[in-house]
């Protein structure tokens, strides 16, 4: 399911960022394996999109299979497509698509997890909602607790000093910053990245609400390693698949994700 970004402003709820709090699923729910098919929304979950998401735009000029509501840039030859069967499900499917000579092919198709409350229109999302922002975003950098697995993206190995700023009063909101640099309140809702084990063993930064971040819209939205279940707003997949994605992503091909 793909939806249109609509620039509506809602009151800013100053709660928590993507990784803050337990990365938990309902009792008995396991993270999907790399070979698992996409999981449909359980019975009773709401699948009706917000009214603001129903306005269509012309199909992508890049002709990306499955993308009809976003104009994927012609320069983008790599697309991570994340789809779900309902707005409130935390289960999704991630496909890595690449274009070669005008033909799009699928290089990875894997089960994924979303926020525990599903998705929300990116322009309407608020921090702490535990929803994954739905929209189209660039993929320009990565980081991890573990060594670079061989990505062409700029990659930062994080340690105790590295935080992702969720402090809405900081000029560095929704940025990675060292505690020693100051300029934000160290502690929640900012995230000390090295403490998220195994979620941040590797992570690709999803450029939601950045640059020019709107305080309170949300921070720390990543594609990261699966935890025990649903996320707090990120997208997660098994570690081996994420390492494969990292080695595949190439900034020269202007990769984007469509959620």
C-alpha angles and dihedrals in degrees: 000000000000125000141189124257108239117191099228121146121222129180109284113245110205101212130118137323130241101283099031117118128011118335089219137156129203114283112288095016115129130196111258120254122239090258097046118117119237112284119232121229110274117251112282097028115129114249100175111113123224111273090243090062096061099080109102126212126203115289117271111281086217089064095227110181111250095011114110106141101053132061100228107205115257088233092060109096094165124060130177104205116198117189135173136187095234142015096245101043120104092206119093146154125244121202125185109212127186134185123222120172092346095307123111119215133181114240097174135019115180142155114258140186128230134190115311089249095046122234138334133189105274095230091052099041120115131202114268095022091118089225128127112237112245115216143076120298138172122245109218110148145019140197141181150178086239131058123283106279091210107287125158089217118097102271128197122198102215129216137174092296096059118096134169106224116236094158103123092204093057125099085219096059112155094013134113109248139168116245089229090060091062124195096126140058108266108228137043133017084031114076127233094215100205091061094066101093119205099352095072097039080111130358138173114213112237106210095227111148092002142146103024091023120205107226110242095018090100142279140208100039109165145158099240144159118292118266123192095301139313120018131231091249106314129102116248135190135170115293097243090053092048091052088052090050091050092052089048099049114095121185089208087067094053097234120207136179123224114200 
